[in-house]
Amino acid sequence: MKQKFIAAAVQMVSGTDVAANLARAAALVAQAAAAGAAFVVLPEYFCLMGRKDGDKVAICEAAGSGPLQTALAAMARDNKIWLAAGTIPLRSPEPGKVFNTTLVFDPDGVVQARYDKIHLFGYTGNGERYCESDSILAGSTPVKVDIGLAEVACGICYDLRFPELFRQLAPFDVMILPAAFTAATGEAHWEVLMRARAIENQCFVIASGQGGTHENGRKTHGQSMIIDPWGRILAQHASGDGVVLAEIDPELLHSVRSGLPALAHRVL
């Protein structure tokens, strides 16, 4: 990373109408770009928070074609930004299941990276039950992408709890985490885990969450944030739709790593 740039985390409260979600995402991406963002990250499930697991399977697309990917390419191209497109459901080889996928688009609207979520969320408590493996096929390959502005490590939501994933990719400048953390787990663990990942990898973290009460009754934590390599929160947004903006500064990154060269001290 050689120069400063502005990054944005977009927070949404996505509903059950795909067209409305796409329109809202496009407006928030344009807002971020107008504020100077060169790299924008959308949240997990930004295109649909369905009433049942099968809803995302019903709208899945083949990699490389489909209305979701066309719309995302246009968002990147029209705003001349790098776009980490939250997650969308892509077709998998297993019937009834999709990949939960982050695509990274360049400013020409061309896909430069694909990451399929590796760790699938399962939780039972507070009257809630989630089992992503019922409708999602896990990915298997960690992904890091050079977006010209920075080297970016990709993670999605539950991946946050597995630091070994990001250790495989280190070093990198920025970690992204599109998410839809539940209200219960988010209140307990979201901030502390995000800051830990920033500190241990000595990187910036851009965390874009769903944040509010959705049409399907699900409640998500929100608190989208951008964190610096010292673990300080540069900016955050508590709940509801919004855009979080912060400067990604290579001088700060280099200062942290040279002053406390923990990455160079790794033994295992």
LINKA-V917759 format. One record per residue. N is the residue number from 0. RES is the residue in three letters. SS is DSSP state (hx for helix, st for strand, lp for the rest). Layout:
BEGIN
n=N res=RES ss=SS
n=N res=RES ss=SS
END
This chain:
BEGIN
n=0 res=MET ss=lp
n=1 res=LYS ss=lp
n=2 res=GLN ss=lp
n=3 res=LYS ss=lp
n=4 res=PHE ss=st
n=5 res=ILE ss=st
n=6 res=ALA ss=st
n=7 res=ALA ss=st
n=8 res=ALA ss=st
n=9 res=VAL ss=st
n=10 res=GLN ss=st
n=11 res=MET ss=st
n=12 res=VAL ss=lp
n=13 res=SER ss=lp
n=14 res=GLY ss=lp
n=15 res=THR ss=lp
n=16 res=ASP ss=lp
n=17 res=VAL ss=hx
n=18 res=ALA ss=hx
n=19 res=ALA ss=hx
n=20 res=ASN ss=hx
n=21 res=LEU ss=hx
n=22 res=ALA ss=hx
n=23 res=ARG ss=hx
n=24 res=ALA ss=hx
n=25 res=ALA ss=hx
n=26 res=ALA ss=hx
n=27 res=LEU ss=hx
n=28 res=VAL ss=hx
n=29 res=ALA ss=hx
n=30 res=GLN ss=hx
n=31 res=ALA ss=hx
n=32 res=ALA ss=hx
n=33 res=ALA ss=hx
n=34 res=ALA ss=lp
n=35 res=GLY ss=lp
n=36 res=ALA ss=st
n=37 res=ALA ss=st
n=38 res=PHE ss=st
n=39 res=VAL ss=st
n=40 res=VAL ss=st
n=41 res=LEU ss=lp
n=42 res=PRO ss=lp
n=43 res=GLU ss=lp
n=44 res=TYR ss=lp
n=45 res=PHE ss=lp
n=46 res=CYS ss=lp
n=47 res=LEU ss=lp
n=48 res=MET ss=lp
n=49 res=GLY ss=lp
n=50 res=ARG ss=lp
n=51 res=LYS ss=lp
n=52 res=ASP ss=lp
n=53 res=GLY ss=hx
n=54 res=ASP ss=hx
n=55 res=LYS ss=hx
n=56 res=VAL ss=hx
n=57 res=ALA ss=hx
n=58 res=ILE ss=lp
n=59 res=CYS ss=lp
n=60 res=GLU ss=st
n=61 res=ALA ss=lp
n=62 res=ALA ss=lp
n=63 res=GLY ss=lp
n=64 res=SER ss=lp
n=65 res=GLY ss=lp
n=66 res=PRO ss=hx
n=67 res=LEU ss=hx
n=68 res=GLN ss=hx
n=69 res=THR ss=hx
n=70 res=ALA ss=hx
n=71 res=LEU ss=hx
n=72 res=ALA ss=hx
n=73 res=ALA ss=hx
n=74 res=MET ss=hx
n=75 res=ALA ss=hx
n=76 res=ARG ss=hx
n=77 res=ASP ss=hx
n=78 res=ASN ss=hx
n=79 res=LYS ss=lp
n=80 res=ILE ss=lp
n=81 res=TRP ss=st
n=82 res=LEU ss=st
n=83 res=ALA ss=st
n=84 res=ALA ss=lp
n=85 res=GLY ss=lp
n=86 res=THR ss=lp
n=87 res=ILE ss=st
n=88 res=PRO ss=st
n=89 res=LEU ss=st
n=90 res=ARG ss=st
n=91 res=SER ss=lp
n=92 res=PRO ss=lp
n=93 res=GLU ss=lp
n=94 res=PRO ss=lp
n=95 res=GLY ss=lp
n=96 res=LYS ss=lp
n=97 res=VAL ss=st
n=98 res=PHE ss=st
n=99 res=ASN ss=st
n=100 res=THR ss=st
n=101 res=THR ss=st
n=102 res=LEU ss=st
n=103 res=VAL ss=st
n=104 res=PHE ss=st
n=105 res=ASP ss=lp
n=106 res=PRO ss=lp
n=107 res=ASP ss=lp
n=108 res=GLY ss=lp
n=109 res=VAL ss=lp
n=110 res=VAL ss=st
n=111 res=GLN ss=st
n=112 res=ALA ss=st
n=113 res=ARG ss=st
n=114 res=TYR ss=st
n=115 res=ASP ss=st
n=116 res=LYS ss=lp
n=117 res=ILE ss=lp
n=118 res=HIS ss=lp
n=119 res=LEU ss=lp
n=120 res=PHE ss=lp
n=121 res=GLY ss=st
n=122 res=TYR ss=st
n=123 res=THR ss=st
n=124 res=GLY ss=st
n=125 res=ASN ss=lp
n=126 res=GLY ss=lp
n=127 res=GLU ss=st
n=128 res=ARG ss=st
n=129 res=TYR ss=st
n=130 res=CYS ss=st
n=131 res=GLU ss=hx
n=132 res=SER ss=hx
n=133 res=ASP ss=hx
n=134 res=SER ss=lp
n=135 res=ILE ss=st
n=136 res=LEU ss=lp
n=137 res=ALA ss=lp
n=138 res=GLY ss=lp
n=139 res=SER ss=lp
n=140 res=THR ss=lp
n=141 res=PRO ss=lp
n=142 res=VAL ss=lp
n=143 res=LYS ss=st
n=144 res=VAL ss=st
n=145 res=ASP ss=st
n=146 res=ILE ss=lp
n=147 res=GLY ss=lp
n=148 res=LEU ss=lp
n=149 res=ALA ss=lp
n=150 res=GLU ss=st
n=151 res=VAL ss=st
n=152 res=ALA ss=st
n=153 res=CYS ss=st
n=154 res=GLY ss=st
n=155 res=ILE ss=st
n=156 res=CYS ss=hx
n=157 res=TYR ss=hx
n=158 res=ASP ss=hx
n=159 res=LEU ss=hx
n=160 res=ARG ss=hx
n=161 res=PHE ss=lp
n=162 res=PRO ss=hx
n=163 res=GLU ss=hx
n=164 res=LEU ss=hx
n=165 res=PHE ss=hx
n=166 res=ARG ss=hx
n=167 res=GLN ss=hx
n=168 res=LEU ss=hx
n=169 res=ALA ss=lp
n=170 res=PRO ss=lp
n=171 res=PHE ss=lp
n=172 res=ASP ss=lp
n=173 res=VAL ss=st
n=174 res=MET ss=st
n=175 res=ILE ss=st
n=176 res=LEU ss=st
n=177 res=PRO ss=st
n=178 res=ALA ss=st
n=179 res=ALA ss=lp
n=180 res=PHE ss=lp
n=181 res=THR ss=st
n=182 res=ALA ss=hx
n=183 res=ALA ss=hx
n=184 res=THR ss=hx
n=185 res=GLY ss=hx
n=186 res=GLU ss=hx
n=187 res=ALA ss=hx
n=188 res=HIS ss=hx
n=189 res=TRP ss=hx
n=190 res=GLU ss=hx
n=191 res=VAL ss=hx
n=192 res=LEU ss=hx
n=193 res=MET ss=hx
n=194 res=ARG ss=hx
n=195 res=ALA ss=hx
n=196 res=ARG ss=hx
n=197 res=ALA ss=hx
n=198 res=ILE ss=hx
n=199 res=GLU ss=hx
n=200 res=ASN ss=hx
n=201 res=GLN ss=lp
n=202 res=CYS ss=lp
n=203 res=PHE ss=st
n=204 res=VAL ss=st
n=205 res=ILE ss=st
n=206 res=ALA ss=st
n=207 res=SER ss=st
n=208 res=GLY ss=st
n=209 res=GLN ss=st
n=210 res=GLY ss=lp
n=211 res=GLY ss=lp
n=212 res=THR ss=st
n=213 res=HIS ss=lp
n=214 res=GLU ss=lp
n=215 res=ASN ss=lp
n=216 res=GLY ss=lp
n=217 res=ARG ss=lp
n=218 res=LYS ss=st
n=219 res=THR ss=st
n=220 res=HIS ss=lp
n=221 res=GLY ss=lp
n=222 res=GLN ss=lp
n=223 res=SER ss=st
n=224 res=MET ss=st
n=225 res=ILE ss=st
n=226 res=ILE ss=st
n=227 res=ASP ss=lp
n=228 res=PRO ss=lp
n=229 res=TRP ss=lp
n=230 res=GLY ss=lp
n=231 res=ARG ss=lp
n=232 res=ILE ss=st
n=233 res=LEU ss=st
n=234 res=ALA ss=st
n=235 res=GLN ss=st
n=236 res=HIS ss=st
n=237 res=ALA ss=lp
n=238 res=SER ss=lp
n=239 res=GLY ss=lp
n=240 res=ASP ss=lp
n=241 res=GLY ss=st
n=242 res=VAL ss=st
n=243 res=VAL ss=st
n=244 res=LEU ss=st
n=245 res=ALA ss=st
n=246 res=GLU ss=st
n=247 res=ILE ss=st
n=248 res=ASP ss=lp
n=249 res=PRO ss=hx
n=250 res=GLU ss=hx
n=251 res=LEU ss=hx
n=252 res=LEU ss=hx
n=253 res=HIS ss=hx
n=254 res=SER ss=hx
n=255 res=VAL ss=hx
n=256 res=ARG ss=hx
n=257 res=SER ss=hx
n=258 res=GLY ss=hx
n=259 res=LEU ss=lp
n=260 res=PRO ss=lp
n=261 res=ALA ss=lp
n=262 res=LEU ss=lp
n=263 res=ALA ss=lp
n=264 res=HIS ss=lp
n=265 res=ARG ss=lp
n=266 res=VAL ss=lp
n=267 res=LEU ss=lp
END
